[in-house]
């Protein structure tokens, strides 16, 4: 039975984009990815995570990088219909710059966090440095860790996608 509560909408940090591109990330567990892909949770991505994924892929040895898997994953994310791309506006970039001035130097993380806050999303991330920064600066906490996904699924009565 579906809950009458609004479904959670989750913006994926790059760490949760990479496995779909065939790049394993410690902490972005298959269980977390499975909860995301097999439930009614709204999944969002930023074009900046795609850019960061390209940077990550460019540093992987040619001997172990699989360009076909990477391209198939990109097509799945961008064209598959399961993921929704966030549309960043000037307020998001203004906030990202403010976060940088406050001391958080990872601009991709700043854009993702600002997008989550501005658009009413949760940000699924493994980034402990961002967690500490938000806590220290007493900023709105919209972060979600992979181990919280099963609880979120139960809290919202989320069913599996058929």
C-alpha positions as CSV (number, residue, x, y, z in Angstrom):
1,X,0.0,0.0,0.0
2,X,1.3,3.4,-0.9
3,X,1.6,6.1,1.7
4,X,-0.2,9.4,1.3
5,X,3.0,11.2,2.3
6,X,4.9,12.9,-0.5
7,X,7.5,10.6,-2.0
8,X,11.1,11.5,-1.2
9,X,13.1,13.0,-4.0
10,X,16.8,12.3,-3.9
11,X,19.6,14.1,-5.6
12,X,22.5,11.8,-6.2
13,X,26.1,12.8,-5.4
14,X,28.5,11.7,-8.0
15,X,29.5,8.7,-5.9
16,X,26.0,7.3,-6.7
17,X,26.2,8.1,-10.4
18,X,29.5,6.3,-10.9
19,X,28.2,2.7,-10.3
20,X,25.7,3.1,-13.1
21,X,28.6,4.1,-15.3
22,X,30.5,0.9,-14.5
23,X,32.8,2.5,-11.9
24,X,32.7,1.0,-8.4
25,X,32.8,3.3,-5.4
26,X,33.5,2.1,-1.9
27,X,30.4,3.0,0.2
28,X,28.0,3.3,-2.8
29,X,26.8,-0.2,-2.0
30,X,24.8,-2.3,-4.4
31,X,22.1,-2.5,-1.7
32,X,21.7,1.3,-1.7
33,X,21.7,1.5,-5.5
34,X,19.1,-1.3,-5.6
35,X,16.8,0.5,-3.2
36,X,17.0,3.6,-5.4
37,X,16.4,1.8,-8.7
38,X,13.7,-0.6,-7.6
39,X,11.5,1.8,-5.6
40,X,9.3,4.8,-6.3
41,X,11.9,7.2,-4.9
42,X,12.4,10.2,-7.2
43,X,16.0,10.1,-8.4
44,X,17.6,13.3,-9.5
45,X,21.0,14.1,-11.0
46,X,23.0,17.2,-11.9
47,X,24.9,17.8,-15.1
48,X,27.8,18.7,-12.8
49,X,27.9,15.2,-11.4
50,X,28.1,14.0,-15.0
51,X,31.0,16.4,-15.6
52,X,32.7,15.1,-12.4
53,X,32.1,11.5,-13.6
54,X,34.0,12.4,-16.8
55,X,36.9,13.6,-14.7
56,X,36.9,10.4,-12.7
57,X,36.7,8.3,-15.8
58,X,39.5,10.1,-17.4
59,X,41.8,9.1,-14.6
60,X,41.0,5.4,-14.8
61,X,43.6,3.2,-16.5
62,X,42.7,2.3,-20.0
63,X,43.3,-1.4,-19.1
64,X,40.4,-1.5,-16.7
65,X,38.1,1.2,-18.0
66,X,35.1,0.0,-20.0
67,X,33.9,2.7,-22.4
68,X,30.9,0.7,-23.5
69,X,29.6,0.4,-19.9
70,X,30.3,4.0,-19.3
71,X,28.4,5.1,-22.4
72,X,25.5,2.7,-21.7
73,X,25.3,4.1,-18.1
74,X,25.3,7.7,-19.4
75,X,22.5,6.9,-21.8
76,X,20.5,5.2,-19.0
77,X,20.9,8.2,-16.7
78,X,20.3,10.9,-19.3
79,X,17.9,9.3,-21.7
80,X,16.3,6.4,-19.8
81,X,13.5,8.3,-18.0
82,X,14.2,7.0,-14.5
83,X,16.4,9.9,-13.5
84,X,15.4,13.6,-13.6
85,X,18.0,16.3,-14.3
86,X,17.9,19.2,-11.9
87,X,17.8,22.7,-13.5
88,X,20.2,25.0,-11.7
89,X,19.3,28.6,-11.6
90,X,21.3,31.8,-10.6
91,X,20.2,31.4,-6.9
92,X,21.8,28.0,-6.7
93,X,25.1,29.3,-8.1
94,X,24.9,32.2,-5.8
95,X,24.5,29.9,-2.8
96,X,27.3,27.6,-4.0
97,X,29.6,30.6,-4.2
98,X,28.5,31.6,-0.7
99,X,29.4,28.1,0.6
100,X,32.8,28.4,-1.0
101,X,33.4,31.7,0.7
102,X,32.3,30.1,4.0
103,X,35.1,27.6,3.6
104,X,33.8,24.5,1.7
105,X,36.1,24.5,-1.4
106,X,34.5,21.6,-3.4
107,X,32.4,23.6,-5.8
108,X,30.6,20.5,-7.3
109,X,29.5,19.6,-3.7
110,X,28.4,23.2,-3.2
111,X,26.3,23.2,-6.3
112,X,24.7,19.8,-5.4
113,X,24.0,20.9,-1.8
114,X,22.6,24.3,-3.0
115,X,20.4,22.5,-5.6
116,X,19.1,20.1,-2.9
117,X,18.1,22.9,-0.6
118,X,16.7,25.2,-3.3
119,X,14.7,22.4,-5.0
120,X,13.5,20.6,-1.8
121,X,15.5,17.4,-2.4
122,X,17.6,15.2,-0.1
123,X,21.2,14.8,-1.2
124,X,22.5,11.2,-1.1
125,X,26.2,11.4,-0.3
126,X,29.1,9.7,1.3
127,X,30.9,13.0,1.9
128,X,31.7,13.3,5.6
129,X,33.6,16.6,5.0
130,X,30.4,18.2,3.8
131,X,28.5,16.8,6.7
132,X,31.0,18.3,9.2
133,X,30.9,21.6,7.3
134,X,27.1,21.9,7.4
135,X,27.1,21.0,11.1
136,X,29.9,23.5,11.9
137,X,28.2,26.3,10.0
138,X,24.7,25.3,11.3
139,X,23.3,25.1,7.7
140,X,20.2,23.3,6.7
141,X,20.8,19.6,6.8
142,X,19.4,17.8,3.7
143,X,22.0,15.0,3.5
144,X,21.2,11.3,3.4
145,X,23.6,8.4,3.8
146,X,23.2,5.1,2.1
147,X,22.4,3.3,5.4
148,X,19.4,5.6,5.8
149,X,17.7,4.4,2.6
150,X,16.0,1.4,4.0
151,X,14.6,3.5,6.8
152,X,13.4,6.1,4.3
153,X,11.8,3.3,2.3
154,X,9.9,2.1,5.3
155,X,9.0,5.6,6.6
156,X,7.3,6.5,3.3
157,X,5.8,3.1,2.6
158,X,7.5,3.0,-0.7
159,X,6.7,0.1,-3.0
160,X,8.9,-1.5,-5.5
161,X,8.5,-0.3,-9.1
162,X,6.8,-3.0,-11.2
